[in-house]
Amino acid sequence: MIGMGLFMGFIITLATLMIRSKSDDLVDSNYYERGINYNKDYDKKEQVRKDHAEPGLIISNRAITLTFMKPAQGTVRMMRPADKRMDRTAPFQTDKHQQLEIPLKNFAKGSWKVELEWQSEGKFYLYDKEVML
């Protein structure tokens, strides 16, 4: 009886903690929109593969440097899996050397996901990569 009472107390405690917890950060709040646009995103990722347009990525102590094959403009998203409040989005346009530099002075160390969506010579691309800062 004591064992059964302890087990029931354990289950009730876990259920209470689950109900009181914050929403799950691993679930995208825009999952419906992302689902509808999945084919568009897939096509953009395939365009990167077809054109061998994967940008070069170099991480130093002060910045992430991305090198593109051709001049590009688009959006860069820096996403932190551990805390989505730290996510950042910014428009970009490459310089004369087809490069983009992202300063790291305000980024926490740890795991990040870099997502690039860009247009170059009338084609649309999407590329993402997990990085450790």
Order of alpha helices (4+ residues) and beta strands (2+ residues): alpha-alpha-alpha-beta-beta-beta-beta-beta-beta-beta
